[in-house]
Amino acid sequence: MPELRRDPIAGRWVIIATERARRPIDFRPEPATARGRDGCPFCPGSEDLTPPEVLRLGDHRPDGWTLRVVPNKFPALLGDEDIQASGDGIYDRMNGVGVHEVIVETADHGASLGRLPVAAVGDVLLAYRERLLALRKDPRLEYVLIFKNHGAAAGASLEHPHSQLIGMPIVPELVQEELDGATRYYRLKERCAWCDIVRQEQRDGARLVLAESGFLAVAPFAPRVPFETWILPSTHQAAFESTEPEGLEALARLLRELMARFERVLRDPPYNYVLHTAPLRTAEGGPFHWHLELMPKLTRVAGFEWGTGFFINPTPPEEAARFLRNPEEWAPDHGLEGRPR
């Protein structure tokens, strides 16, 4: 059974994922490329290689689906027990109760979000919304994180396009920091911090990448990594799952276009994205503002970053936004080392 443990000084929680137990010999460098189509558990015809699905889009034939959501076969957290918290001297722990699911985004093994039809990207976003709404009903869960790892260097163990969600009994530290900061900002100025970011970026334009019918993509003012990009609703909305289905179409157009530009400008880089939405028990009118953070894996986090929490970013966000706004200025085979034509 997985276990959650809390650091008594920093206050952060970690998951001891016993279901994924590994010996020293198992910690080897990741292969340059992930496993291909042969034996892929996410391809049509391999449905018996995954646990039974919890959501399906497409027809009812066994392999006639266009999107599936299945429990993770090797979950970080398990959902079969009630929460049991305990102490061991100064140490706090609880059993690893939660939900870990995989969103198989398409039946096409070789696809990507930047090449899928807009409607298919919309289905991915709809699956996120539907699972968030369903997991809201589980009283043990406080937060659901949706994330995507693309490429072996970003932590993906399979090539087939997929993202994941983990529902957990605590609010993650980074999300709590954002919520606390947003609350302080609101108490000081009686405005949402992210709404102010949206207004300033729309007005200034230097870090604005894309805008699409109620959503925008911006390079944040203080990015941790080169080409970090955020997607936000342009009007205040705390919870992603409150987005109406018709709004997801515009969001899908923006996400699909942004990913296509990443593929062109950065040569399909490995990346992670995370969806930060309001905690499940947060009031809809609260100060949080959902946003998706997209972080290409272009530099390495090393000792300075681990030791200080500071990130060293060699690409100003204004330049990153300019490159992404104007991908036609870049030859298809250019990467970060390239130069505009």
N, C-alpha and C positions, 0 to 999 in steps of 0.2 A: 504494500500500500504506500503511495507517495506520502510525503510529510512536508508541512510548511514549518520553517524555523525562522525565528526573528533574531537579528543581531541586536544585543542589548545596548550598544552604544550608538550606532548609526540609526537604529530603528527599522532597517530594511528587512524585508522578508525574502527568503529564498525557498525554492522548491527542491527538495531532495527526491529526485524522480527514480524511485527504486525499480519501477517497471522498465527503466532504461539502463539498468545497472551495467557498468562496464569495468573491465579490468585494465591495468596499465597497458597491456599489449594491444588493447582495442583503440587506444588514442593515437591514431596514425594520421598523417596529413591527408586532407580530403583529396580525392582524385580530381584531375583537371576538369573532367566532365562527369555529369551524373549518368545513371543508368539509362539506356535508351528504351525504345519501344518494346523490345523483347522482354517479356515478363513484367511489363509495367502494370501495376495493380489498378491504375486509374483509367486504362484504356477500355473501350467497349469490348465485351466478351470476357473480361476479367472481374466481373462484379462479385464473384464468389471469393475473391482475394481480399475483400474489404468487409468490415462489419455491415449489417443491414443499414440501408440508407434511412435518414430522417427527413430528407427533402429531395424531391426529384422534379426536374423540369423536362418536358418532352413527352413522347408518347409512352404507352404502357408496356411495349415490348421490352424484354430483359435488357437489350442493348440499344434501345431506341431513345435513350435520354440525350439531352443537350447539356445538362448540369446535374450534379449529384452532391449531396452533403452527407457525409458518413462519419461515424465516430472514428477518432484516430486509433489505429491498431496498437500503438505504443503511447498511451496517453501520459501527459505530464501530471494530470489530475484525474481522479475517478469520481463518478457521481452516484455511487451505490450506498453511501452511508450518511448518517447525520454528522454534523460538526461536533468534534470533541476536542476542546482546548485543554491544555495542561501546562504545568510548570515543572522545571527541573532545576532547582536552585534559582539562579538569576536568568535562566533561559526559558523562553516561551516557545511552545510548539502547538500545532494542531494537525489532525489527520488531513491528508491531501484530498479533500473533497472538492469536486468541481466537474467541469465538462470540457472535453477537448475534441473538437471536430475538424474535419477537413472539407473545404469547399472545392470540389473538382470542377473547375470553371468551364470546361468544354470537353467534348469527346475527342477533339483534335489534338493529338499528342504534340504536334509541332507548332501549335498556334502560340500567340502571345496577346496580351491586352492591347498592344499597339497595332495588331493586325486583325483582331477579331472584328466582326461587324458591330456597329454601335448597339444593336439590339442585344447581342450576346453579352457585351459589357454591362448593359442594363440589367440583364438577368443575374449577373454576378452581384451587382449592387442590391437587387431585389432579394437575393438569397441572404445577404448580410442583414437586411432589414427584417426579413421574416424570422431568422434565427434569433435576432436580438429581441424581437417581440415575444417569441416563444419562451426564451430563457428568462425574461422578466418575471415569469410566473413561478420560478423556482425560488422559494424564500431563503435558501441557503446562499444564494449568489449575491454578491455586492457589485461585481464588475465583470464585463465581458470585453476582452481585447480581441480585435480582429487584426490580423497581420498577414503579410505575404513576404516570403523569401524567394527571390529569383536568382538562380545561378548558384553553383556550388560554393563560391566564395562568400555568398550571402547566407549560407546555411541550408540551402535547398538540397535534399537528398534524392529528389526525383525531378526529372526534366518536365514531366507533364504539368501543364499550367494548373496551379492550385494555390489556394490561400487557406488560412487556418483561423480558428477562434478558440480561445480558452476562457471559460467562465470560472471565476474564482470567488472565494468567500471573503476577500479583502479588496480594498481599492489599492492598486499599485502605487508605489512611491512617486513615480514621475507624474502620474495623473493627479495624485493628491497635491503635489507641489503646484501643478497648474491650477487646480481648483482653489488652493489657498491663495495663490497670487492673484487670480481673477477676483476672488472675494475681497482682498485688500484693495485692489484697484477700484472695484465697484463702490466700496465704502468711501473711498477718497473722492471719486469723481462722479459717482452715480451713473456710470456708463459701463458697458461691457468692453473689456480690453481688446478683444478680438474684433469687435465692431469698429473700434477706433483704428485698429490696424487696417481693416478693410477700407475704411474711408480714406486714410492717409495714402495707402498704396494705390487706390483708384485715382486720387488727386495727383500724386507725384509721378506715377507711371514708371519710374526707373527700375523697380523690382517686380512689376506686373508682367506675368508671362502670358496668361490667357484669361478671358472672361467669357462666360456662356450662360445667359438667361438665369441669373440668380446664384451663380457660383463663380469663383475665380481661383486661379493658381498664381501664387506669388513666391518669389525667393525671399525667405525671411531675412530680416535686418541683421540678425546675428546667427548665421547658419553654422552648424557644427561640422558639416562635411561639404566638399565642393558639390554644387548643383542641388543641394537640399531644396526641396520645393514643398509648399503647403497648398492644399486645396481646402477652401472654406466656403460655406454658404454666405452670400453677401448680406443677408438679413439674419437677425439673431435667431439661433436655433441651438438649444442645448444638446439634444439627443438626436443621433443620426436616424434612429428608427422612427422619429416623428416626420421624416421626409415623406411626403406623399408620393405614391408610385409615379404620377405624372412628372414630378420633379426629378425623378431618377433618370429620365431620358436625357435631360439637359446635362446632368452630372456625368452620365455615361459618355456623351459627346466630348465633354471637356477631358475626362480621364483618358479616353481612347486617344485623343489628339495629343495630349501631354506625353503619354507613353510612346506614341509614334515618334515624337520629336526626340525623346530620350534615346530611342533606338537609332535614330539617324545621326544626331549630334555626337553621342557618346558611344556609338557602335554596340548597341544592345548590352549595356553594362549589367553586372550583377547589382541587385538592389534589394532593399527592404522597404516596405511601407507599413505603417501602423495607423489604425483608425482610433483616435482619441475621442470618445463620446462621453457624455455625462454618466456618472455612476448610476446604477439601476434605481437606487432609492432617492435620487436627486430630483427636486421639483423641476418641472419643465421650464418654468420662468426664471430659473436660477442664473448665476453669472457665467456658467460654463458655456462654451461655444464649440460645437464639434468641429474637428478638422482632421484631415488625413495628411500625415507627414511621410514624404517620399525621400529616401536617402540612398543615393547610388553608392556602391562600394568602390570608391576610387582611390582612397588613401587608407592607411592602416592606423588603428588605434594602438598606441604603444605606451611606454612607461610614463611619459609626462602626463598623458591624458588620464591614465589609471590613477596616478598619484595625486593629481590636482583637480580633476573634473573639468579642466580647461581643454578645449579642442583647438587645434591649429588647422586653419583652413586656408589653403593657398589661392583660392578663387573668390574674389569679392562677389557678393550676391548680385550686384548691379551688372557685372559682366556675365554671370551665369544666366540671368534673366534675358540679357540682350542676345546671347547665343540661342537660347530656346525660343525667343520671339522671332528670330530670323534664321531658321535652320537652312534656308536656301543659300545662305552665304557660305555654307560649309560643304566641302566635297564629301560624298558618301563614305569615303575611307578615312576621313579625318577623325581623330579623337582629341583628347585634351592637348596633345602635342601639335595638333594641326594649326594652321593659320587661315584666317578668312581669305577668300579668293581676292 
